[in-house]
Amino acid sequence: MQIRFILNDKGSPALKLADAELHFTEGPLAGLRLVGFAVWEGKRGGRNVTFPARTYSVNGERRSFALLRPQDSQSGVDAHDALAAQILDAYAAHVAALAAEAVTA
């Protein structure tokens, strides 16, 4: 799997840094990508990742339905945190590579 980023050059919404996509390179999902992830700057520092979700309305109240969900309660939390950390690490490497390119250009 590869993680690719589309930087938020427009600055809107304000704290969104980039959209992220998971590109599958092996197995039955090879050639497919999963979109809907986003990297955000925290209001108090740090970064976080949001996962794909679909919004819907019930009695005028907006709710969201997570599209990537755990198979069971405990392993799902660990898997969710591990994937978020992997996306954040890949984003940091992507930003560092862009900065290195800018210095050598």
C-alpha angles and dihedrals in degrees: 000000000000126000116219128188136210106199119225097240094164095061093226121150089035104233098033110115101180148335115245131208130192111222113198115217103175141032128024092325094054110135094025131101132206113217134186103077119125135189115219135188110236118237089234096039130276127077134260138191128229119206129221113284138164119226124218137169130239117184090339093308117121116228134170133224115210111231096197107054136169122260089222136004105262105032090047093058091050092046092048092051092045092052092047090051091049091051092048091049091049090048092052090050091048092052091046091051091050090050091049090051091050091052094050094044 
